[in-house]
Structure formats: structure tokens, C-alpha cells
Amino acid sequence: AHALLELLRSPGISQGELGKRLALTKSGISRLVARLEENGRIVRRVDPADGRVRKLTLTDPGLKLAKAINKSSLSRFASLVGAIPAERRQAVLDALTLLAEATPERVRRGRDVDPA
């Protein structure tokens, strides 16, 4: 689901960039992309500017699925935020924004960070 959402947000990104965003190894992203391609969710094309690079785009069924996943995620988030008392909602959103800004890139990508 995360891969489809990344492709929805950034159509035509490279396979390598998608791997970085998902914190996957080269073999891990290759397997994921192959599976998505086999399932008809994406198309992988050679970048005309650099034959070593593969650009990824969602197919129509992949786009439909990615939009459905995004809609569901937004709905769940809205439901969570809606459960917070109105007078405290902005404080919670502000705190989440601060947390996201303070979180090192390695943590966002699921990697451990040296506590030092």
C-alpha cells in the first residue's frame, strides 16, 4: 500500500527513489516492483535519459487502488482527529507536526538511530 501511495504522490519516480522512500534494499525493491508489475498495478519503463534507470507509473487499476487506499487512510485519520475534543485538536496536530519535524530521516524510514 505504501508503494502505491508513493507512486500516487510522485508519478514517474525511479525504482531507486521508491526504494529509498520505502527504506528497501535494491533486491527488496526489485521484488516489490516485480510483484506490482505482475499484478498489473504498475508499469516499469526505461528512462530515455539513462538506460540504467527504471521509471514507475501506476496503471489504471493501480491508480484506482491507490486512490481507494488514500481515501481510506484519510478517512481513518479524520476519524481519529474527530475523536479528539475540538478545543484540544489544534494542540494535538501541532504536537504531531513538531514530532514529524524532529524525527530524523532514518527513523521515518524505519531504521534505528544511534541514541548518542
Biopython code that builds the backbone (N, CA, C, O; Angstrom):
import numpy as np
from Bio.PDB.StructureBuilder import StructureBuilder

atoms = [
    (1, "ALA", "N", (0.820, -1.193, 0.000)),
    (1, "ALA", "CA", (0.000, 0.000, 0.000)),
    (1, "ALA", "C", (0.861, 1.253, 0.000)),
    (1, "ALA", "O", (0.561, 2.215, -0.707)),
    (2, "HIS", "N", (1.935, 1.244, 0.794)),
    (2, "HIS", "CA", (2.793, 2.423, 0.884)),
    (2, "HIS", "C", (3.422, 2.724, -0.480)),
    (2, "HIS", "O", (3.523, 3.887, -0.869)),
    (3, "ALA", "N", (3.840, 1.694, -1.199)),
    (3, "ALA", "CA", (4.452, 1.903, -2.515)),
    (3, "ALA", "C", (3.460, 2.551, -3.469)),
    (3, "ALA", "O", (3.815, 3.473, -4.203)),
    (4, "LEU", "N", (2.231, 2.079, -3.462)),
    (4, "LEU", "CA", (1.212, 2.654, -4.341)),
    (4, "LEU", "C", (0.952, 4.114, -3.989)),
    (4, "LEU", "O", (0.779, 4.944, -4.881)),
    (5, "LEU", "N", (0.922, 4.436, -2.694)),
    (5, "LEU", "CA", (0.706, 5.815, -2.275)),
    (5, "LEU", "C", (1.870, 6.710, -2.699)),
    (5, "LEU", "O", (1.658, 7.852, -3.107)),
    (6, "GLU", "N", (3.078, 6.204, -2.604)),
    (6, "GLU", "CA", (4.238, 6.981, -3.059)),
    (6, "GLU", "C", (4.147, 7.247, -4.560)),
    (6, "GLU", "O", (4.467, 8.344, -5.017)),
    (7, "LEU", "N", (3.715, 6.254, -5.321)),
    (7, "LEU", "CA", (3.579, 6.426, -6.773)),
    (7, "LEU", "C", (2.409, 7.348, -7.119)),
    (7, "LEU", "O", (2.441, 8.036, -8.139)),
    (8, "LEU", "N", (1.400, 7.362, -6.288)),
    (8, "LEU", "CA", (0.282, 8.287, -6.479)),
    (8, "LEU", "C", (0.774, 9.722, -6.264)),
    (8, "LEU", "O", (0.403, 10.629, -7.009)),
    (9, "ARG", "N", (1.599, 9.916, -5.258)),
    (9, "ARG", "CA", (2.121, 11.249, -4.932)),
    (9, "ARG", "C", (3.196, 11.713, -5.905)),
    (9, "ARG", "O", (3.339, 12.909, -6.158)),
    (10, "SER", "N", (3.952, 10.762, -6.450)),
    (10, "SER", "CA", (5.100, 11.105, -7.304)),
    (10, "SER", "C", (5.122, 10.212, -8.549)),
    (10, "SER", "O", (5.974, 9.330, -8.661)),
    (11, "PRO", "N", (4.204, 10.432, -9.471)),
    (11, "PRO", "CA", (4.179, 9.591, -10.679)),
    (11, "PRO", "C", (5.501, 9.676, -11.440)),
    (11, "PRO", "O", (6.075, 10.755, -11.587)),
    (12, "GLY", "N", (5.971, 8.538, -11.916)),
    (12, "GLY", "CA", (7.183, 8.508, -12.725)),
    (12, "GLY", "C", (8.483, 8.532, -11.948)),
    (12, "GLY", "O", (9.545, 8.735, -12.536)),
    (13, "ILE", "N", (8.426, 8.328, -10.628)),
    (13, "ILE", "CA", (9.688, 8.296, -9.883)),
    (13, "ILE", "C", (10.464, 7.043, -10.269)),
    (13, "ILE", "O", (9.909, 6.085, -10.809)),
    (14, "SER", "N", (11.728, 7.075, -9.985)),
    (14, "SER", "CA", (12.563, 5.929, -10.335)),
    (14, "SER", "C", (12.388, 4.805, -9.317)),
    (14, "SER", "O", (11.960, 5.020, -8.183)),
    (15, "GLN", "N", (12.730, 3.622, -9.758)),
    (15, "GLN", "CA", (12.678, 2.464, -8.873)),
    (15, "GLN", "C", (13.606, 2.686, -7.686)),
    (15, "GLN", "O", (13.261, 2.341, -6.556)),
    (16, "GLY", "N", (14.772, 3.254, -7.931)),
    (16, "GLY", "CA", (15.727, 3.527, -6.855)),
    (16, "GLY", "C", (15.176, 4.512, -5.838)),
    (16, "GLY", "O", (15.347, 4.323, -4.634)),
    (17, "GLU", "N", (14.514, 5.566, -6.317)),
    (17, "GLU", "CA", (13.933, 6.554, -5.412)),
    (17, "GLU", "C", (12.825, 5.931, -4.580)),
    (17, "GLU", "O", (12.726, 6.195, -3.381)),
    (18, "LEU", "N", (11.988, 5.106, -5.202)),
    (18, "LEU", "CA", (10.935, 4.431, -4.448)),
    (18, "LEU", "C", (11.553, 3.548, -3.365)),
    (18, "LEU", "O", (11.065, 3.513, -2.236)),
    (19, "GLY", "N", (12.615, 2.844, -3.708)),
    (19, "GLY", "CA", (13.313, 2.012, -2.729)),
    (19, "GLY", "C", (13.823, 2.822, -1.552)),
    (19, "GLY", "O", (13.726, 2.384, -0.405)),
    (20, "LYS", "N", (14.370, 4.010, -1.828)),
    (20, "LYS", "CA", (14.847, 4.880, -0.749)),
    (20, "LYS", "C", (13.692, 5.328, 0.136)),
    (20, "LYS", "O", (13.802, 5.309, 1.362)),
    (21, "ARG", "N", (12.593, 5.729, -0.478)),
    (21, "ARG", "CA", (11.452, 6.206, 0.300)),
    (21, "ARG", "C", (10.852, 5.120, 1.182)),
    (21, "ARG", "O", (10.317, 5.398, 2.256)),
    (22, "LEU", "N", (10.949, 3.878, 0.713)),
    (22, "LEU", "CA", (10.388, 2.754, 1.475)),
    (22, "LEU", "C", (11.443, 2.073, 2.344)),
    (22, "LEU", "O", (11.146, 1.111, 3.052)),
    (23, "ALA", "N", (12.670, 2.573, 2.287)),
    (23, "ALA", "CA", (13.791, 2.010, 3.053)),
    (23, "ALA", "C", (14.005, 0.535, 2.727)),
    (23, "ALA", "O", (14.175, -0.293, 3.622)),
    (24, "LEU", "N", (13.993, 0.218, 1.425)),
    (24, "LEU", "CA", (14.204, -1.156, 0.980)),
    (24, "LEU", "C", (15.566, -1.295, 0.312)),
    (24, "LEU", "O", (16.090, -0.336, -0.254)),
    (25, "THR", "N", (16.126, -2.478, 0.382)),
    (25, "THR", "CA", (17.361, -2.771, -0.325)),
    (25, "THR", "C", (17.060, -2.838, -1.819)),
    (25, "THR", "O", (15.899, -2.859, -2.226)),
    (26, "LYS", "N", (18.107, -2.872, -2.625)),
    (26, "LYS", "CA", (17.906, -2.972, -4.078)),
    (26, "LYS", "C", (17.149, -4.250, -4.431)),
    (26, "LYS", "O", (16.255, -4.229, -5.276)),
    (27, "SER", "N", (17.501, -5.352, -3.792)),
    (27, "SER", "CA", (16.793, -6.599, -4.093)),
    (27, "SER", "C", (15.358, -6.549, -3.580)),
    (27, "SER", "O", (14.452, -7.090, -4.214)),
    (28, "GLY", "N", (15.148, -5.904, -2.440)),
    (28, "GLY", "CA", (13.801, -5.779, -1.887)),
    (28, "GLY", "C", (12.887, -4.966, -2.787)),
    (28, "GLY", "O", (11.747, -5.361, -3.030)),
    (29, "ILE", "N", (13.376, -3.832, -3.286)),
    (29, "ILE", "CA", (12.539, -3.006, -4.156)),
    (29, "ILE", "C", (12.339, -3.699, -5.493)),
    (29, "ILE", "O", (11.271, -3.580, -6.094)),
    (30, "SER", "N", (13.341, -4.416, -5.966)),
    (30, "SER", "CA", (13.188, -5.151, -7.231)),
    (30, "SER", "C", (12.084, -6.195, -7.123)),
    (30, "SER", "O", (11.279, -6.345, -8.043)),
    (31, "ARG", "N", (12.042, -6.919, -6.004)),
    (31, "ARG", "CA", (10.991, -7.923, -5.812)),
    (31, "ARG", "C", (9.614, -7.272, -5.705)),
    (31, "ARG", "O", (8.644, -7.756, -6.288)),
    (32, "LEU", "N", (9.537, -6.171, -4.954)),
    (32, "LEU", "CA", (8.262, -5.472, -4.795)),
    (32, "LEU", "C", (7.757, -4.949, -6.139)),
    (32, "LEU", "O", (6.589, -5.133, -6.482)),
    (33, "VAL", "N", (8.632, -4.303, -6.889)),
    (33, "VAL", "CA", (8.246, -3.741, -8.183)),
    (33, "VAL", "C", (7.832, -4.856, -9.144)),
    (33, "VAL", "O", (6.858, -4.710, -9.883)),
    (34, "ALA", "N", (8.565, -5.961, -9.134)),
    (34, "ALA", "CA", (8.197, -7.090, -9.998)),
    (34, "ALA", "C", (6.807, -7.611, -9.651)),
    (34, "ALA", "O", (6.011, -7.910, -10.541)),
    (35, "ARG", "N", (6.521, -7.718, -8.366)),
    (35, "ARG", "CA", (5.204, -8.207, -7.929)),
    (35, "ARG", "C", (4.095, -7.220, -8.332)),
    (35, "ARG", "O", (3.041, -7.637, -8.813)),
    (36, "LEU", "N", (4.329, -5.930, -8.139)),
    (36, "LEU", "CA", (3.331, -4.931, -8.525)),
    (36, "LEU", "C", (3.114, -4.930, -10.039)),
    (36, "LEU", "O", (1.996, -4.744, -10.519)),
    (37, "GLU", "N", (4.189, -5.140, -10.771)),
    (37, "GLU", "CA", (4.089, -5.195, -12.235)),
    (37, "GLU", "C", (3.330, -6.454, -12.678)),
    (37, "GLU", "O", (2.475, -6.391, -13.561)),
    (38, "GLU", "N", (3.645, -7.577, -12.066)),
    (38, "GLU", "CA", (2.947, -8.836, -12.383)),
    (38, "GLU", "C", (1.456, -8.742, -12.081)),
    (38, "GLU", "O", (0.635, -9.318, -12.795)),
    (39, "ASN", "N", (1.107, -8.014, -11.021)),
    (39, "ASN", "CA", (-0.291, -7.859, -10.635)),
    (39, "ASN", "C", (-1.006, -6.769, -11.422)),
    (39, "ASN", "O", (-2.183, -6.500, -11.186)),
    (40, "GLY", "N", (-0.299, -6.142, -12.356)),
    (40, "GLY", "CA", (-0.914, -5.126, -13.193)),
    (40, "GLY", "C", (-1.147, -3.795, -12.510)),
    (40, "GLY", "O", (-1.970, -3.001, -12.966)),
    (41, "ARG", "N", (-0.428, -3.536, -11.411)),
    (41, "ARG", "CA", (-0.607, -2.282, -10.670)),
    (41, "ARG", "C", (0.280, -1.153, -11.187)),
    (41, "ARG", "O", (-0.078, 0.021, -11.089)),
    (42, "ILE", "N", (1.446, -1.518, -11.740)),
    (42, "ILE", "CA", (2.387, -0.510, -12.226)),
    (42, "ILE", "C", (2.966, -0.915, -13.574)),
    (42, "ILE", "O", (2.874, -2.066, -14.001)),
    (43, "VAL", "N", (3.569, 0.077, -14.227)),
    (43, "VAL", "CA", (4.354, -0.149, -15.440)),
    (43, "VAL", "C", (5.751, 0.366, -15.145)),
    (43, "VAL", "O", (5.932, 1.446, -14.582)),
    (44, "ARG", "N", (6.732, -0.432, -15.538)),
    (44, "ARG", "CA", (8.134, -0.064, -15.342)),
    (44, "ARG", "C", (8.721, 0.203, -16.729)),
    (44, "ARG", "O", (8.678, -0.652, -17.613)),
    (45, "ARG", "N", (9.271, 1.413, -16.900)),
    (45, "ARG", "CA", (9.844, 1.793, -18.195)),
    (45, "ARG", "C", (11.281, 2.272, -18.013)),
    (45, "ARG", "O", (11.646, 2.836, -16.982)),
    (46, "VAL", "N", (12.084, 2.028, -19.049)),
    (46, "VAL", "CA", (13.465, 2.515, -19.045)),
    (46, "VAL", "C", (13.438, 4.023, -19.244)),
    (46, "VAL", "O", (12.719, 4.535, -20.102)),
    (47, "ASP", "N", (14.231, 4.730, -18.441)),
    (47, "ASP", "CA", (14.348, 6.187, -18.567)),
    (47, "ASP", "C", (15.150, 6.488, -19.833)),
    (47, "ASP", "O", (16.290, 6.043, -19.961)),
    (48, "PRO", "N", (14.565, 7.240, -20.771)),
    (48, "PRO", "CA", (15.295, 7.532, -22.009)),
    (48, "PRO", "C", (16.592, 8.316, -21.784)),
    (48, "PRO", "O", (17.520, 8.236, -22.589)),
    (49, "ALA", "N", (16.648, 9.068, -20.691)),
    (49, "ALA", "CA", (17.849, 9.848, -20.392)),
    (49, "ALA", "C", (18.960, 8.998, -19.780)),
    (49, "ALA", "O", (20.133, 9.362, -19.856)),
    (50, "ASP", "N", (18.597, 7.871, -19.175)),
    (50, "ASP", "CA", (19.581, 7.000, -18.528)),
    (50, "ASP", "C", (19.043, 5.579, -18.540)),
    (50, "ASP", "O", (18.168, 5.240, -17.742)),
    (51, "GLY", "N", (19.544, 4.764, -19.417)),
    (51, "GLY", "CA", (19.062, 3.399, -19.598)),
    (51, "GLY", "C", (19.167, 2.505, -18.384)),
    (51, "GLY", "O", (18.556, 1.437, -18.343)),
    (52, "ARG", "N", (19.941, 2.932, -17.384)),
    (52, "ARG", "CA", (20.060, 2.129, -16.166)),
    (52, "ARG", "C", (18.896, 2.368, -15.210)),
    (52, "ARG", "O", (18.669, 1.575, -14.296)),
    (53, "VAL", "N", (18.168, 3.448, -15.415)),
    (53, "VAL", "CA", (17.101, 3.862, -14.506)),
    (53, "VAL", "C", (15.753, 3.368, -15.001)),
    (53, "VAL", "O", (15.453, 3.426, -16.193)),
    (54, "ARG", "N", (14.939, 2.878, -14.059)),
    (54, "ARG", "CA", (13.577, 2.436, -14.375)),
    (54, "ARG", "C", (12.594, 3.407, -13.740)),
    (54, "ARG", "O", (12.639, 3.648, -12.534)),
    (55, "LYS", "N", (11.713, 3.958, -14.554)),
    (55, "LYS", "CA", (10.676, 4.875, -14.081)),
    (55, "LYS", "C", (9.397, 4.078, -13.859)),
    (55, "LYS", "O", (9.073, 3.184, -14.641)),
    (56, "LEU", "N", (8.676, 4.403, -12.798)),
    (56, "LEU", "CA", (7.487, 3.651, -12.414)),
    (56, "LEU", "C", (6.249, 4.530, -12.489)),
    (56, "LEU", "O", (6.252, 5.671, -12.026)),
    (57, "THR", "N", (5.197, 3.988, -13.075)),
    (57, "THR", "CA", (3.915, 4.684, -13.100)),
    (57, "THR", "C", (2.807, 3.687, -12.792)),
    (57, "THR", "O", (2.917, 2.495, -13.079)),
    (58, "LEU", "N", (1.757, 4.198, -12.212)),
    (58, "LEU", "CA", (0.596, 3.363, -11.910)),
    (58, "LEU", "C", (-0.190, 3.091, -13.181)),
    (58, "LEU", "O", (-0.316, 3.967, -14.037)),
    (59, "THR", "N", (-0.716, 1.888, -13.309)),
    (59, "THR", "CA", (-1.658, 1.570, -14.369)),
    (59, "THR", "C", (-3.025, 2.105, -13.941)),
    (59, "THR", "O", (-3.174, 2.590, -12.820)),
    (60, "ASP", "N", (-4.006, 2.022, -14.809)),
    (60, "ASP", "CA", (-5.350, 2.464, -14.414)),
    (60, "ASP", "C", (-5.861, 1.698, -13.195)),
    (60, "ASP", "O", (-6.364, 2.313, -12.255)),
    (61, "PRO", "N", (-5.741, 0.349, -13.191)),
    (61, "PRO", "CA", (-6.179, -0.370, -11.971)),
    (61, "PRO", "C", (-5.331, -0.003, -10.749)),
    (61, "PRO", "O", (-5.853, 0.071, -9.636)),
    (62, "GLY", "N", (-4.030, 0.227, -10.947)),
    (62, "GLY", "CA", (-3.163, 0.624, -9.838)),
    (62, "GLY", "C", (-3.537, 1.992, -9.302)),
    (62, "GLY", "O", (-3.519, 2.220, -8.092)),
    (63, "LEU", "N", (-3.879, 2.909, -10.208)),
    (63, "LEU", "CA", (-4.300, 4.243, -9.810)),
    (63, "LEU", "C", (-5.600, 4.189, -9.018)),
    (63, "LEU", "O", (-5.756, 4.868, -8.003)),
    (64, "LYS", "N", (-6.528, 3.371, -9.497)),
    (64, "LYS", "CA", (-7.813, 3.221, -8.806)),
    (64, "LYS", "C", (-7.595, 2.675, -7.386)),
    (64, "LYS", "O", (-8.188, 3.168, -6.427)),
    (65, "LEU", "N", (-6.743, 1.661, -7.266)),
    (65, "LEU", "CA", (-6.453, 1.077, -5.960)),
    (65, "LEU", "C", (-5.737, 2.082, -5.057)),
    (65, "LEU", "O", (-6.080, 2.210, -3.882)),
    (66, "ALA", "N", (-4.752, 2.791, -5.594)),
    (66, "ALA", "CA", (-4.010, 3.774, -4.799)),
    (66, "ALA", "C", (-4.941, 4.875, -4.295)),
    (66, "ALA", "O", (-4.830, 5.304, -3.147)),
    (67, "LYS", "N", (-5.847, 5.328, -5.141)),
    (67, "LYS", "CA", (-6.801, 6.361, -4.711)),
    (67, "LYS", "C", (-7.730, 5.835, -3.628)),
    (67, "LYS", "O", (-8.076, 6.569, -2.702)),
    (68, "ALA", "N", (-8.138, 4.579, -3.730)),
    (68, "ALA", "CA", (-9.005, 3.978, -2.715)),
    (68, "ALA", "C", (-8.258, 3.854, -1.382)),
    (68, "ALA", "O", (-8.822, 4.124, -0.322)),
    (69, "ILE", "N", (-6.995, 3.447, -1.442)),
    (69, "ILE", "CA", (-6.183, 3.329, -0.226)),
    (69, "ILE", "C", (-5.992, 4.704, 0.398)),
    (69, "ILE", "O", (-6.101, 4.856, 1.615)),
    (70, "ASN", "N", (-5.708, 5.701, -0.423)),
    (70, "ASN", "CA", (-5.514, 7.061, 0.080)),
    (70, "ASN", "C", (-6.790, 7.590, 0.731)),
    (70, "ASN", "O", (-6.748, 8.190, 1.805)),
    (71, "LYS", "N", (-7.912, 7.364, 0.075)),
    (71, "LYS", "CA", (-9.193, 7.817, 0.622)),
    (71, "LYS", "C", (-9.465, 7.152, 1.969)),
    (71, "LYS", "O", (-9.905, 7.809, 2.913)),
    (72, "SER", "N", (-9.205, 5.861, 2.055)),
    (72, "SER", "CA", (-9.410, 5.128, 3.300)),
    (72, "SER", "C", (-8.488, 5.651, 4.405)),
    (72, "SER", "O", (-8.917, 5.811, 5.547)),
    (73, "SER", "N", (-7.230, 5.915, 4.069)),
    (73, "SER", "CA", (-6.270, 6.435, 5.051)),
    (73, "SER", "C", (-6.698, 7.803, 5.561)),
    (73, "SER", "O", (-6.650, 8.070, 6.762)),
    (74, "LEU", "N", (-7.117, 8.666, 4.641)),
    (74, "LEU", "CA", (-7.562, 9.996, 5.039)),
    (74, "LEU", "C", (-8.805, 9.915, 5.913)),
    (74, "LEU", "O", (-8.954, 10.682, 6.864)),
    (75, "SER", "N", (-9.686, 8.992, 5.591)),
    (75, "SER", "CA", (-10.904, 8.811, 6.377)),
    (75, "SER", "C", (-10.574, 8.341, 7.794)),
    (75, "SER", "O", (-11.146, 8.834, 8.766)),
    (76, "ARG", "N", (-9.646, 7.384, 7.905)),
    (76, "ARG", "CA", (-9.234, 6.900, 9.229)),
    (76, "ARG", "C", (-8.596, 8.015, 10.040)),
    (76, "ARG", "O", (-8.865, 8.150, 11.234)),
    (77, "PHE", "N", (-7.745, 8.822, 9.392)),
    (77, "PHE", "CA", (-7.097, 9.926, 10.097)),
    (77, "PHE", "C", (-8.138, 10.950, 10.549)),
    (77, "PHE", "O", (-8.081, 11.439, 11.677)),
    (78, "ALA", "N", (-9.083, 11.271, 9.673)),
    (78, "ALA", "CA", (-10.142, 12.231, 10.034)),
    (78, "ALA", "C", (-10.962, 11.704, 11.201)),
    (78, "ALA", "O", (-11.359, 12.468, 12.080)),
    (79, "SER", "N", (-11.214, 10.408, 11.211)),
    (79, "SER", "CA", (-11.961, 9.806, 12.309)),
    (79, "SER", "C", (-11.188, 9.914, 13.626)),
    (79, "SER", "O", (-11.764, 10.218, 14.670)),
    (80, "LEU", "N", (-9.886, 9.663, 13.566)),
    (80, "LEU", "CA", (-9.056, 9.789, 14.767)),
    (80, "LEU", "C", (-9.043, 11.232, 15.270)),
    (80, "LEU", "O", (-9.230, 11.490, 16.459)),
    (81, "VAL", "N", (-8.821, 12.157, 14.357)),
    (81, "VAL", "CA", (-8.787, 13.563, 14.742)),
    (81, "VAL", "C", (-10.156, 13.990, 15.273)),
    (81, "VAL", "O", (-10.243, 14.770, 16.221)),
    (82, "GLY", "N", (-11.212, 13.481, 14.664)),
    (82, "GLY", "CA", (-12.561, 13.812, 15.103)),
    (82, "GLY", "C", (-12.863, 13.322, 16.509)),
    (82, "GLY", "O", (-13.737, 13.873, 17.179)),
    (83, "ALA", "N", (-12.162, 12.304, 16.965)),
    (83, "ALA", "CA", (-12.377, 11.769, 18.315)),
    (83, "ALA", "C", (-11.710, 12.622, 19.384)),
    (83, "ALA", "O", (-11.970, 12.454, 20.575)),
    (84, "ILE", "N", (-10.849, 13.538, 18.952)),
    (84, "ILE", "CA", (-10.181, 14.435, 19.899)),
    (84, "ILE", "C", (-11.116, 15.616, 20.162)),
    (84, "ILE", "O", (-11.668, 16.191, 19.224)),
    (85, "PRO", "N", (-11.292, 15.976, 21.417)),
    (85, "PRO", "CA", (-12.159, 17.129, 21.713)),
    (85, "PRO", "C", (-11.736, 18.348, 20.890)),
    (85, "PRO", "O", (-10.545, 18.635, 20.765)),
    (86, "ALA", "N", (-12.704, 19.054, 20.337)),
    (86, "ALA", "CA", (-12.446, 20.177, 19.430)),
    (86, "ALA", "C", (-11.478, 21.194, 20.011)),
    (86, "ALA", "O", (-10.620, 21.710, 19.295)),
    (87, "GLU", "N", (-11.603, 21.484, 21.284)),
    (87, "GLU", "CA", (-10.746, 22.502, 21.895)),
    (87, "GLU", "C", (-9.294, 22.048, 22.042)),
    (87, "GLU", "O", (-8.417, 22.872, 22.298)),
    (88, "ARG", "N", (-9.027, 20.744, 21.884)),
    (88, "ARG", "CA", (-7.666, 20.212, 22.021)),
    (88, "ARG", "C", (-7.074, 19.770, 20.696)),
    (88, "ARG", "O", (-5.889, 19.446, 20.620)),
    (89, "ARG", "N", (-7.883, 19.753, 19.659)),
    (89, "ARG", "CA", (-7.473, 19.239, 18.347)),
    (89, "ARG", "C", (-6.242, 19.955, 17.792)),
    (89, "ARG", "O", (-5.287, 19.306, 17.367)),
    (90, "GLN", "N", (-6.259, 21.272, 17.794)),
    (90, "GLN", "CA", (-5.127, 22.013, 17.220)),
    (90, "GLN", "C", (-3.839, 21.735, 17.983)),
    (90, "GLN", "O", (-2.775, 21.628, 17.374)),
    (91, "ALA", "N", (-3.915, 21.617, 19.294)),
    (91, "ALA", "CA", (-2.724, 21.322, 20.094)),
    (91, "ALA", "C", (-2.144, 19.958, 19.710)),
    (91, "ALA", "O", (-0.927, 19.801, 19.609)),
    (92, "VAL", "N", (-3.017, 18.985, 19.500)),
    (92, "VAL", "CA", (-2.553, 17.643, 19.104)),
    (92, "VAL", "C", (-1.911, 17.707, 17.719)),
    (92, "VAL", "O", (-0.834, 17.146, 17.514)),
    (93, "LEU", "N", (-2.549, 18.374, 16.778)),
    (93, "LEU", "CA", (-1.985, 18.491, 15.431)),
    (93, "LEU", "C", (-0.651, 19.241, 15.460)),
    (93, "LEU", "O", (0.279, 18.872, 14.744)),
    (94, "ASP", "N", (-0.554, 20.277, 16.273)),
    (94, "ASP", "CA", (0.713, 20.999, 16.418)),
    (94, "ASP", "C", (1.800, 20.086, 16.973)),
    (94, "ASP", "O", (2.936, 20.105, 16.500)),
    (95, "ALA", "N", (1.449, 19.288, 17.979)),
    (95, "ALA", "CA", (2.418, 18.361, 18.569)),
    (95, "ALA", "C", (2.872, 17.313, 17.554)),
    (95, "ALA", "O", (4.054, 16.974, 17.499)),
    (96, "LEU", "N", (1.949, 16.805, 16.759)),
    (96, "LEU", "CA", (2.308, 15.826, 15.731)),
    (96, "LEU", "C", (3.225, 16.446, 14.679)),
    (96, "LEU", "O", (4.160, 15.800, 14.207)),
    (97, "THR", "N", (2.959, 17.679, 14.321)),
    (97, "THR", "CA", (3.816, 18.381, 13.358)),
    (97, "THR", "C", (5.222, 18.538, 13.920)),
    (97, "THR", "O", (6.202, 18.291, 13.218)),
    (98, "LEU", "N", (5.326, 18.945, 15.176)),
    (98, "LEU", "CA", (6.637, 19.078, 15.815)),
    (98, "LEU", "C", (7.369, 17.744, 15.862)),
    (98, "LEU", "O", (8.570, 17.677, 15.600)),
    (99, "LEU", "N", (6.651, 16.697, 16.192)),
    (99, "LEU", "CA", (7.251, 15.370, 16.252)),
    (99, "LEU", "C", (7.769, 14.949, 14.876)),
    (99, "LEU", "O", (8.884, 14.443, 14.757)),
    (100, "ALA", "N", (6.964, 15.158, 13.850)),
    (100, "ALA", "CA", (7.383, 14.795, 12.488)),
    (100, "ALA", "C", (8.618, 15.589, 12.065)),
    (100, "ALA", "O", (9.528, 15.041, 11.443)),
    (101, "GLU", "N", (8.647, 16.872, 12.402)),
    (101, "GLU", "CA", (9.799, 17.705, 12.045)),
    (101, "GLU", "C", (11.053, 17.319, 12.821)),
    (101, "GLU", "O", (12.165, 17.450, 12.309)),
    (102, "ALA", "N", (10.880, 16.847, 14.046)),
    (102, "ALA", "CA", (12.016, 16.488, 14.889)),
    (102, "ALA", "C", (12.533, 15.076, 14.616)),
    (102, "ALA", "O", (13.644, 14.730, 15.018)),
    (103, "THR", "N", (11.741, 14.277, 13.946)),
    (103, "THR", "CA", (12.117, 12.884, 13.707)),
    (103, "THR", "C", (13.183, 12.810, 12.629)),
    (103, "THR", "O", (12.964, 13.261, 11.505)),
    (104, "PRO", "N", (14.335, 12.244, 12.963)),
    (104, "PRO", "CA", (15.384, 12.100, 11.947)),
    (104, "PRO", "C", (14.904, 11.230, 10.783)),
    (104, "PRO", "O", (14.060, 10.351, 10.951)),
    (105, "GLU", "N", (15.448, 11.491, 9.633)),
    (105, "GLU", "CA", (15.080, 10.764, 8.407)),
    (105, "GLU", "C", (15.204, 9.255, 8.596)),
    (105, "GLU", "O", (14.361, 8.500, 8.114)),
    (106, "ARG", "N", (16.239, 8.815, 9.288)),
    (106, "ARG", "CA", (16.431, 7.369, 9.475)),
    (106, "ARG", "C", (15.290, 6.741, 10.249)),
    (106, "ARG", "O", (14.910, 5.604, 9.970)),
    (107, "VAL", "N", (14.737, 7.456, 11.210)),
    (107, "VAL", "CA", (13.617, 6.917, 11.987)),
    (107, "VAL", "C", (12.377, 6.859, 11.105)),
    (107, "VAL", "O", (11.640, 5.874, 11.133)),
    (108, "ARG", "N", (12.142, 7.919, 10.317)),
    (108, "ARG", "CA", (10.976, 7.933, 9.429)),
    (108, "ARG", "C", (11.027, 6.779, 8.447)),
    (108, "ARG", "O", (9.990, 6.279, 8.013)),
    (109, "ARG", "N", (12.215, 6.361, 8.102)),
    (109, "ARG", "CA", (12.374, 5.277, 7.134)),
    (109, "ARG", "C", (12.474, 3.909, 7.809)),
    (109, "ARG", "O", (12.748, 2.907, 7.149)),
    (110, "GLY", "N", (12.253, 3.870, 9.120)),
    (110, "GLY", "CA", (12.212, 2.591, 9.819)),
    (110, "GLY", "C", (13.560, 2.064, 10.244)),
    (110, "GLY", "O", (13.690, 0.875, 10.538)),
    (111, "ARG", "N", (14.558, 2.908, 10.284)),
    (111, "ARG", "CA", (15.888, 2.475, 10.700)),
    (111, "ARG", "C", (16.174, 2.986, 12.096)),
    (111, "ARG", "O", (15.654, 4.019, 12.516)),
    (112, "ASP", "N", (17.010, 2.245, 12.809)),
    (112, "ASP", "CA", (17.399, 2.678, 14.149)),
    (112, "ASP", "C", (18.303, 3.893, 14.064)),
    (112, "ASP", "O", (19.023, 4.091, 13.085)),
    (113, "VAL", "N", (18.250, 4.684, 15.089)),
    (113, "VAL", "CA", (19.111, 5.862, 15.179)),
    (113, "VAL", "C", (20.017, 5.695, 16.378)),
    (113, "VAL", "O", (19.575, 5.248, 17.437)),
    (114, "ASP", "N", (21.264, 6.043, 16.225)),
    (114, "ASP", "CA", (22.215, 5.993, 17.325)),
    (114, "ASP", "C", (21.731, 6.965, 18.401)),
    (114, "ASP", "O", (21.544, 8.147, 18.113)),
    (115, "PRO", "N", (21.521, 6.491, 19.639)),
    (115, "PRO", "CA", (20.973, 7.360, 20.689)),
    (115, "PRO", "C", (21.913, 8.482, 21.111)),
    (115, "PRO", "O", (21.490, 9.390, 21.827)),
    (116, "ALA", "N", (23.165, 8.449, 20.693)),
    (116, "ALA", "CA", (24.140, 9.485, 21.096)),
    (116, "ALA", "C", (23.859, 10.810, 20.438)),
    (116, "ALA", "O", (24.581, 11.780, 20.669)),
]
sb = StructureBuilder()
sb.init_structure("model")
sb.init_model(0)
sb.init_chain("A")
sb.init_seg("    ")
for serial, (resi, resn, name, xyz) in enumerate(atoms, 1):
    if name == "N":
        sb.init_residue(resn, " ", resi, " ")
    sb.init_atom(name, np.array(xyz, "f"), 0.0, 1.0, " ", f" {name:<3s}", serial, name[0])
structure = sb.get_structure()
